[in-house]
Amino acid sequence: MALSKLYIQLFSIHGLLRSENMELGHDADTGGQIKYVVELATALSQNESVQQVDLFTRLISDKNISKDYAEPIEKVNEKFSIVRIQCGGKKYIRKELLWPHLDEFVDKTIKYIKRRNRIPDIVHGHYPDAGYVAMNLSEIFDTPFVYTGHSLGRSKLEQLLHDGMEKTDIIKKYKIDRRIQTEETILKNADCVVASTRQEVNTQYGLYENQKIPKYTVIPPGLDIEKFYPFYHDLLPESTKDEAEVYAQASVLEELNRFFMHPDRPIILSLCRPDKRKNISGLIKAYGEDKGLQSMANLAVFAGIRKDISTMEDNERDVLTEILLLMDKYDLYGKIAIPKKHNFEYEVPELYRIVAEKKGIFVNSALTEPFGITILEAAASGLPVVAPNDGGPRDIIKNCDCGIIVDTTNSSSLAEAIKTIIIDEEKWKTFSKNGIMNVRKHYTWKNHAATYIKDTSNVITDSRSHKVTAAVPSDSIGRRIAALDYFIITDIDNTLIGEDNKYLKELCRLLTKHKAHVGFGVATGRTIDSTTAYLKKFNVNIPDVIISSVGSEIYYGPRLHFGKGWKTHISAKWNREKMVELLSDFSFISYQEADTQRKFKVSYNMKPGKDRLAKIHNRLRAHKCHYNLIYSHNKFLDILPFRASKGKAIRYLSYQWDIALKNFLVCGDSGNDEEMLRGEPCAVVVGNYSPELEHLKGLRKIYFSKKPSAGGILEAIEHYQFFKIAMVRQNVK
């Protein structure tokens, strides 16, 4: 199957993400995966099979960080943009605190897709939070879902428990239980999981119950070899460093030399964020316990970016404090450099080359290492490496023969491996040359992008073939609604369906005839099960949208995709149990049967009576409850979250799917329809309406029909020329 050029959406939500001067090491959330996704997007945009790449991240407007992260769109090149979506406020917060706001991110991305007027061919989530977002978009738009975990919750949980942290504390701080549950769901739904090594697939994903469900493809990350070029290029007369690179080189040298008593000695370089799993303390211990190693080389530890250690997160603060204590314990003053910051764009490449020119060595001392992009950077610059006998380093050392893998938990073995390379000049030269040559052979972004396109194109083809064989409609509910600009939303009981249904069949016929340009939805007090059963009884097809339980739930399409964004939106300050308890002593209300009750709806029976509603309001307000109270048909009392109602749900649909409110035709018959009938939408009160709506007569854009139920809706469609206007608009588009 021939595929048109691809539109790819990548998601990396949590970190500080921009195309230049990336702040790697700013905190635990700005590690190598930030650089990975930007370079992946860049490489994909340079592939001729790709039309457009959008990389979605969080918009952050915070005086403590750069204004760059507040730009809604950053156009990196003609085919690649970084799109920033605001969710969870504007302040920069760590990724664990973003989980409650991910549905908001989904909703706003849907709106972006609708406005762009193109559905992505692939959605690719990086890290579980972005995986959750991409998974939901995949479900809504029926688009292939690709996932890259980078690091996994079960592995992190094992390590934190090993470090002595209590599980309850881990859950509280890292929301690890929710993360692992989400990762299991992602594995069930992903069309393809991209891993960097086969060990990552077998060992890390192997910890999950759903490990065998997705298809895996192993594609090692690439490297920007234009940036990480060999150290000896600078020694050649034709070297063409620009002024920024020269300045960066001078800055790095000045920073290192202010620490060292003997600056001419080779340097042992460590570059990573301050995380216990990076085992920086193990490297310092190996260096501190080996006097011979201290006499032959200096140690430089670049452990992220810091201003004030006391204000940092616990994990980072503990690691940095331990570094300083170990430096003092082993009396390493004049032998160890611990700079407070570094510029990744210019200074880090220069740092590798400076250390290589001094015949130094790069050490990744991590306890475990899924891949190890810094190993590639060092090797490409001509710097031999020592790395853990784990994951990515095994593959890199095997492919590139550029250093030694070692048990990094054994300080003497780590020290011996370092000394072996520094002492043996021929070994140093061999490892240096091999790294330079073989990184360019095995680890370029161009090769990565080509493999990515081949494998994901197969996923798209498989996905489309599956849809045909499974007889699933090719236009998913997301694709369908994204193409619409007009909608009819109607109450069910006594509006769509009533005592006299002689017009219902004709209405259903017209809705089917005009479905290409007009969506159809219902807004009802019934539960979702009751709604679907009742519609089936009268041969009404499942609508595009069902607003059920008086506006407390939204479902999409024949598969009844649950509107998680609406659930998140209305859940604020909702305390169902508290309100049930507060009203338990009112004898004039009775709690309805269990099958009418919902998580975001409390339902009672109540006959009319003087001051009864006032008493309920007074009780709830006195206890600072946040709610919306709806009384209808002189007998049904529903209490909802203060953000929920049928009318508010319609306004939410208008916002989420970017459909103007004036392009909705809203149909009702009773008091619980009043809110949705008012305002910008076109509205109709059908002929068999309840007297409680009488006062709406004469209001602009509320039409009172003569015919009852479905007949009244047909009358309103003609009155507003609704189908005709929608058809004209569709043809113009």
PAGUBA-450933 format. One record per residue (C-alpha): x, y, z. Coordinates in steps of 0.02 Angstrom, whole numbers, plus 50000, padded with zeros to 5 digits. Example, Ala and Ser with C-alpha at 12.3 -4.5 7.8 and 13.67 -1.06 7.14 Angstrom:
<sites>
506154977550390;506844994750357;
</sites>
This chain:
<sites>
500005000050000;500785016549947;500755029750083;500685048550059;501965059250148;501775057550335;501165069950464;501945064450630;501505071050802;502775068150941;502375071551124;503605075551263;502635085251392;503555087151554;505235095351523;505965111851470;506025108951284;506675120251145;507685117650987;509275126751040;510275129051200;509385114751287;509515115451475;509995097351504;510265094051689;509165108551744;508275095551851;507785077151849;506515080251710;507755087751586;508875073151547;509425065451383;507645061751325;507375080451294;508825080851173;508265064151099;506525070051048;507135086450971;508485077650870;507245063850820;506005076950759;507375086150665;507965070250580;506195064950534;505845082050459;507355079650346;506695063150278;505855064650108;504415053250163;503855065850295;502785081050260;502715088450436;503285084750614;502495093350763;503295090650934;502035094451072;502595100051243;501935110451387;501855129451375;502695137051528;502675155451574;503715156951731;504845171351782;506115158651846;506435151251673;506735157351496;505355166051399;505685153851257;504565140951341;503065152751332;503075153751141;501535144051077;502385139150913;504255137750883;504605134750699;506225124850694;506275122250507;505055121750361;504405104650412;504645104450601;503795114850736;503755113750925;501955116350982;501695121751162;500025118051246;499585125751413;498935113951547;498995113851736;499315132451747;500865141251682;502165137951817;503535125151788;503175109651893;503965092451901;503205078851793;502375069351936;501265084351972;500645084951792;499645068851796;497995077051849;498115089151702;498475077151557;496655076251501;496695095151482;498215093051370;497245080151266;495755091851245;496805106551190;497775095751068;496125090050992;495685108350966;497385111350884;497115096450767;495375102650721;496025119950679;497485113050579;496225102650481;497355087350466;497335071450568;499085064750608;499655048550527;500635043850685;500545049550866;502115045450965;502215047751154;503875049251246;503825044951432;502215038451513;501375055451534;501545059151348;501135040851313;499475043451402;499095058751295;499585050351131;498605034651177;497015044651205;497225054351043;497515037850954;495875031051021;494905046650973;495625048550797;495965030050761;497785034350725;499255022250750;500055024650921;501955023250944;502765023751116;504505026251187;504665024151375;506455030851400;506375025251581;505065013851657;504095014651820;504374996751875;506264998451856;506225014851951;505165007152090;506394992752109;507865004752120;507035016352245;506545001752356;508334995352343;508935012552398;507895010752556;506435022152515;504745016552584;503445011752454;502155023652528;503395038052511;503795032852332;501945032852286;501665049652371;503135058352287;503245049952117;501435043952091;502285027752042;500725017052060;499775027551934;501285028151820;501475009151817;499605006651790;499665018951645;501185010251571;500264993551576;498795001551484;499975009551358;500754992551319;499014985451287;498604999351164;500245003751078;500414998450897;502304999350912;503565002151052;505225009651001;506675003951110;508525008151103;509184990751143;508584972751142;509004971851327;507784986051359;506414975451279;506854959451370;507364965851540;506414982051570;504804979651473;504934961551528;504394967051703;502644971351641;501124960051632;500724966451457;502514964751394;502064952951250;500604962751178;501434976751077;502604975350929;504374981350971;505654989250857;507434992250916;508185008250844;509705015650932;509685034550951;510695044550828;511995057950857;512285075150784;514015071650714;514155089550651;514155095350831;515145081050909;516595080650788;518325073450830;519505083350941;520915083550812;519885094150692;520305109150802;522155105450781;522085106750592;522535123250507;520905123250408;519855122450566;518365134250550;517685136750725;516465151050739;516605163850877;515285155650987;516255139250986;517905147851022;517105157251167;516355141051234;518035132351226;518875146351320;517495146651451;517615128051483;519515128751500;519405143451620;518085134551724;519105118451736;520755126951771;520085136551920;519805119752009;521405110351965;523105111652047;523875102551897;522805107551748;523915098851620;523495081451682;522235070451588;520435072451644;519205059151696;517535066551642;515805062651711;514285071451637;512545067351699;511115074051802;511215072451993;510255056252016;510685041852133;510545029551989;511955038651900;513135032852041;514215048452041;514715044252220;515375027452159;516535036152036;517165048552167;517455034152288;518445024452155;519495039952122;519675044652305;520265027252359;521585025652222;523075037152254;523905031452093;522405036851992;522395053652080;524225056352035;523955053151850;522285061951814;521055075151874;519195071651895;517845083251823;516035080051875;514695089851782;513145085151882;511765095651806;511425113951835;511245121152009;511125137852099;510735133452279;510825115152331;509695118152481;508235122952368;508335107752253;507275091952251;507715078852383;508545066652261;509635080052180;510045088452346;510565071952424;511685067352276;512545084352269;512785084952457;513575067652452;514765073352313;515375087752421;515555076752575;516555063652477;517675077152405;518055082552582;518225064652648;519555060152520;520345077652522;520155079852334;520335098852331;521345103952179;521025087152097;519155087552067;518085100251974;516215101652011;515585116251904;513845122951942;513245124651763;513635121251581;512915126451415;512415111051318;512335118851146;514145124651139;515095120351298;514745101651311;515435097251137;516965107851177;517135099151345;517265081951263;518575088351141;519595097051277;519635080951380;520095070751224;521505082851180;522195080351357;522145061351327;520785059451458;519315047551472;517425048251489;516595038151626;514755033751637;514665026151811;512775023151815;512085008051907;510965004251757;510945012751587;509525009951463;510565017751325;511885030951364;511875044951236;513355053551323;514405038151283;514075040951098;514445059551112;516105056151197;516595042351076;516145052850923;517295066550990;518735054251005;518615051251192;518795033151255;517455027551378;517165016851530;515345012051556;514234999951652;514024981951594;512184985151560;510914989351424;511475002051297;513325002451342;513494983951300;512824987251125;513835003151100;515494995551156;515154979951052;514754990150896;516065003750918;517484995251017;517825012151097;518115007751280;517814995751423;516234989851510;516404986351695;515444982751855;515195000851910;514664995452086;516454989152116;517555004252149;519204995352125;518644987751958;518065004951901;519735012851948;520724999051862;519745000951700;520075019651699;521935017351732;522085003851598;521585016351463;522525031551530;524165022051554;524165012951385;524405026151250;524115013751107;522495007451185;521925025451208;522265029151023;521385013250965;519825016651068;519825034851013;519935030550828;518655016450840;517405027850926;517565041450796;517365029550649;516065017550716;514865030250790;514725037350615;514415019950548;513105013950673;512335028950760;511735043050647;510035051350654;509865049350466;509925030450485;508775031150637;507475041350542;507535029550392;507235014250503;505885023550599;504945028050439;505075010150374;504455002150535;503075014650573;502475014250392;502224995650417;501214999650573;500115011650474;499854998650337;499464985050465;498274996750555;497335001050395;497274982750342;496584978050512;495224991050498;494664983950332;494634965750389;493794970150553;492454980350463;492814995550571;492245012150494;493715021250417;493125037750489;493415036350677;492365047250790;493795059450811;494065061150624;492195063050599;491915076750728;493505085750675;492735087550501;491085094950566;490565112950594;488715110250636;487845099650769;486095095350826;485955091051012;484285085251080;483535079451243;482805061851227;481235059951334;479765069851263;480925078951142;481725066451024;480565052451079;478825055651148;477075048651152;476805051950967;478335046550865;477635047850690;479005060350643;480475050750720;480855039850569;480905054950453;482065064250572;483245049350580;483235048150390;483715066450371;485075065150503;485835050550407;485665059650241;486565075050307;487835066550421;489285072250312;489045090150370;487965089450528;488365079750686;487035072250798;487035071250988;485865068551134;485885076851305;484875067451434;484595064051617;484685045451582;486245035151621;487285029051474;486585011251486;484795017551493;485135029451349;485835016551229;484475003951272;483085016851246;483795023051080;483945005051019;482135001751068;481575015650948;482835011350810;483875027050835;485715024650790;487015028350924;487385047150905;489075055250879;488975062151057;487995056751209;487895068951355;487135058051491;486665058951675;486095077151663;487765082651590;488945073751709;489625061851577;490075062851392;490295048351271;490855048551089;490305037750944;489675019950924;491085013251033;490555024951175;492285032351200;492215040151374;492615058751384;494025058851511;494365077351483;492595081851536;492755070651689;494365079551739;493595096551705;492065094051817;492935084751959;493625100652039;493015102852219;491725088952201;491365079252360;489915067452331;489975058452499;489975074652597;488375080952512;487465064452532;487865064852717;487325083052735;485615079652657;485295063052743;484105070352874;482935079152750;481325068952752;480585077352598;481895069552480;482205051252444;483805043952371;483455036552199;483855018452157;485675013552136;485665011951946;485265030651927;486705036352038;488385041051960;490095046552021;489705064551973;487835064552002;486765062652159;484925059552118;483395061352230;481515060952212;480665076552281;478885082952268;478625101752254;478535110852420;478795127852495;480625132352529;481235114652497;482505119652365;483035134452473;483345122952622;484455111652516;485425126552448;485655133952621;486295117552694;487555114552555;488155132552548;488375133352737;489615118952721;490525126752573;489995113652447;490275116952262;488815110352162;487495113052030;485695108952078;484415104451945;482555101351980;481455095251838;479725088251801;479205093151978;479945077052046;481785074252000;483185082652097;484965080552032;486535087452113;488055088951999;489795096552008;489705115451991;490495114351818;489285101151754;487615102551665;486945098551492;487205116651438;488985117351504;489365100851419;488815108151253;489925123251281;491355111351321;491065102151155;491065118851066;492755123151142;493565106051125;493065103150944;493135121350891;491315121950833;490495138950857;489045138750980;487965147650852;488155132150742;487275121050869;485405117450861;484855112851038;483165104551069;482225102351233;480555101351321;480795103551510;481615113251650;483225103251650;483455108651467;483315127251502;485155131051526;485665122751364;484255131551269;484855148951320;486285158751244;487145157851075;486505141351003;484955140350895;483625132451007;481915124450993;480635120651126;479565106651055;477665108051052;477375096151198;478455106351318;478245107751506;477445123751573;479075127851666;479805133751498;478385145651459;479395160651516;480665157951376;479415163351244;479975178851152;481825176451186;482965178151036;483515161750954;482275151051052;480945144350933;479345136851001;478735123650878;476935118550852;477295100250825;477795088650968;479425079150995;480355074250834;479085084050732;479575099750826;481415096550789;481025094750603;480035110950611;481535119850691;482745112950561;481655120950428;481425136950528;483305139550548;483715132350374;484965122150472;485415108550347;485485120750201;486685132650290;487775118050346;487865111250168;488375128050098;489725130050232;490385112550198;490495115850011;491435132150042;492695122850150;
</sites>
